[in-house]
Amino acid sequence: MSVETDILSDLTRETLSSHIVRCLHEGHSVAQANIDLLEAGGERFVLKDFHARPFMVRRFWGRGIISREVRFYTRLKGIEGIPRVLKRLDDEAFIMDYVEGTPLSLIEKGALPLSFFTQLRRLVTEMHGRGVTHGDLRKKNILVSIEGAPFLIDFAGAFCLKGRGNILTRAIFRRLKNVDELTLLKQQDKFLPESLTTEEAKRLANIPWYLSLGRCLKKRIYKPFKRATRKRR
C-alpha cells in the first residue's frame, strides 16, 4: 500500500466534506461530475464525484463513467504523465493524484518549447501501446506541470482495446488512435505552427471523413444538448 493510499484509507463519504478545500471544476450540466480539491494528511488529491447529480443521472450515467475511468486509469498505471487513481470512494466517485499545473487552454501561444509536444507525443504513444485511446485531447484535458511536463486527465471518453480485440474493435481503435494523433498535431500547430514537418502539415490538412463527421455531430448535437442540460444558476 502506498503512502497516499494509506492516508486515504479512512476517508468515507461521511467524512469527505471536512477534507474538501475547494471546487476545481463544477459540472455545468447534469451529466458532468464535480471536480474537487481534497486535503488529507498534509497531501492534496483530486475527487471526481457525481454525488450531487439527480438520482437517475447518478444511477444510469455517473456510475458507468466512474467505473470506466477507474478501469482506464488502472490499465495506464505506471505511465509517467497520467495520474493514478488512489481510491474508489463509492459507486459515484474516485480519488486520484493531484497534479499541480496549468491547463493547456490557459497557456499563451509560443510559451511552450517543442520538447513539450515531443514529450506529449511520447506519452500518447505509450498510452496507445496499452490499448487505450483518449478521445478528447482538448487543451483543457492536457496539463502543463510546474516542471513543464505534460499530463493527461479526463478519460471519460476513452476507448479500451480488450486483449487483441476483434476485427471491429481493432478498426475502431485504429481510427480513434488516428484522431488522438491528429488532435495532438492540431494543438502543436496552434502553439508552434512552424515546428510541423511538411508531412505533418499535410496530414493535418487531410482530415479523414470520420473525424469531420464527429466534429459535425459535436457542433449540431452535443453542444445544443450541453446547452439544454446546463444547470440553472
Residue pairs with C-beta under 8 A, 6 or more apart in sequence:
1 9
2 86
4 43
4 45
4 84
4 86
4 97
5 86
5 87
7 40
7 41
7 43
8 40
8 45
8 86
8 87
8 95
9 87
11 19
11 38
11 40
11 87
11 89
11 95
12 89
13 51
13 89
13 90
13 93
16 38
16 47
16 89
19 38
19 39
19 40
20 36
20 37
20 38
20 47
21 36
21 37
21 38
21 39
21 44
22 36
22 37
23 34
23 35
23 36
23 37
24 35
24 36
24 37
24 46
25 34
25 35
26 34
26 35
27 33
27 34
27 52
27 53
27 231
28 226
28 230
28 231
29 226
29 229
29 230
29 231
30 53
30 54
30 57
30 229
30 231
31 53
31 57
31 61
31 229
33 48
33 49
33 50
33 53
33 62
33 65
33 66
33 93
34 47
34 48
34 49
34 50
34 51
34 52
35 46
35 47
35 48
35 49
36 46
36 47
36 49
37 44
37 45
37 46
37 47
37 98
38 44
38 45
38 46
38 47
38 95
38 98
39 45
43 98
44 98
44 100
45 86
45 95
45 96
45 97
45 98
46 83
46 95
46 96
46 97
46 98
46 99
47 89
47 93
47 94
47 95
48 66
48 69
48 93
48 94
48 96
49 89
49 92
49 93
50 57
50 58
50 61
50 62
50 63
50 65
50 66
50 92
50 93
51 58
51 92
51 93
53 61
53 62
58 92
62 92
63 91
63 92
65 156
66 88
66 91
66 92
66 93
66 94
67 91
68 155
68 156
68 158
69 85
69 94
69 155
69 156
69 158
70 85
70 88
70 94
71 160
72 132
72 155
72 158
72 160
73 82
73 83
73 84
73 85
73 96
73 155
74 85
75 130
75 131
75 132
75 160
76 82
76 127
76 130
76 132
77 84
79 123
79 126
79 127
79 130
80 123
80 149
81 119
81 120
81 123
81 149
81 150
81 151
81 152
82 123
82 127
82 151
82 152
83 96
83 97
83 98
83 99
83 151
83 153
84 96
84 97
85 94
85 95
85 96
86 95
86 96
86 97
87 94
87 95
88 94
89 95
99 143
99 145
99 151
99 153
100 145
100 146
101 143
101 144
101 145
101 146
101 151
102 143
102 144
103 139
103 140
103 141
103 142
103 143
103 144
104 139
104 140
104 142
104 143
104 144
104 187
105 138
105 139
105 140
107 139
107 144
107 191
109 190
109 191
110 191
110 192
111 191
112 144
112 148
112 191
112 192
113 148
114 192
114 195
116 144
116 148
116 149
116 150
117 184
117 187
117 188
117 191
117 192
117 195
119 149
119 150
120 142
120 150
120 184
121 184
123 150
123 152
124 134
124 137
124 152
124 180
124 181
124 184
127 133
127 134
127 152
128 177
128 180
131 160
131 161
131 162
131 165
131 173
132 155
132 158
132 159
132 160
132 161
133 158
133 159
133 173
133 176
133 177
133 179
133 180
134 141
134 152
134 155
134 157
134 158
134 180
135 157
135 158
135 159
135 176
135 179
135 180
136 154
136 156
136 157
136 158
137 152
137 180
137 183
137 184
137 187
138 183
139 187
140 154
141 152
141 153
141 154
142 150
142 151
142 152
142 153
142 187
143 150
143 151
143 152
143 153
144 150
144 151
145 151
159 172
159 173
159 176
161 169
161 170
161 173
162 169
164 170
165 173
175 208
175 210
178 208
178 211
179 210
179 211
179 214
182 203
182 204
182 207
182 208
182 211
185 196
185 200
185 203
185 204
186 204
188 195
188 196
189 196
189 201
189 204
196 204
